[in-house]
Amino acid sequence: MSGAKKAGTKAGTRPEVGERPAPQETGGTVMALDLAPSPDLSPEMQAYFDKCREKIGFVPNVLLAYAHDSAKLEAFAALYNDLMLAHSGLSKLEREMIAVAVSSVNRCYYCLTAHGAAVRSLSGDPVLGEMMAMNYRAADLSPRHRAMLDFAVALTEAPWTIEEEDREALRDAGFSERDLWDISAVASFFNMSNRMASAADMRPNRAYHGEARGLPEPGDA
């Protein structure tokens, strides 16, 4: 059969070996728990969902997961918005970096995907986004950012070991007393959120996977 193609192969290519994994489509799955959205969401939460659709094109699945209980959704959204979006001595990017570093320790699929996308988008640097998700210590970080993430990770891995010298390291890096509170609050929030996401097997919206993946051209600012 010289010169003939073998069945199932293309000319000039080798036959495929091994096994391909199934496509990892979520099919719109929000989480593993069978909890229907509450029919009694407040007008404020309905407006919040509408604002999400307007600004980013979808409602994040973490909000849909909490939507089975209007009171819990409102509490979660209020705390998230206060910690991540309200005025702080930490930039939005810095707060997202904390979220990803903490989520990396906890191996939280949902939060690494969603907040990794936020780091890529806010920084304009997909390489930084990958480093935050994989190992922030591989990144060329300023003393400020290294101290911030070292503290957040220590608080995640062994909170009982935090002592005055750890707080002093943040002060030495230029953080104020309020900044120390905010770093701690963001890290603590994502430790809670990671655990809820893992317990319920929350699935990130598919759109997050492709966000802000393009690398800038050489020489671009």
Salt bridges, closest charged atoms under 4 A:
GLU16 OE2 - ARG20 NE 2.97
GLU25 OE1 - ARG206 NE 3.54
ASP50 OD1 - ARG53 NH1 3.03
ASP69 OD2 - LYS72 NZ 3.41
GLU94 OE2 - ARG144 NE 2.71
GLU94 OE2 - HIS145 NE2 2.75
GLU96 OE1 - HIS115 ND1 2.66
GLU130 OE2 - ARG213 NH1 2.66
ASP150 OD1 - ARG146 NE 2.95
GLU164 OE1 - ARG167 NE 2.98
GLU164 OE2 - ARG171 NH1 2.62
GLU168 OE1 - ARG171 NH1 3.00
GLU177 OE2 - ARG171 NE 2.59
ASP182 OD1 - ARG178 NE 2.92
ASP201 OD1 - ARG203 NH2 3.11
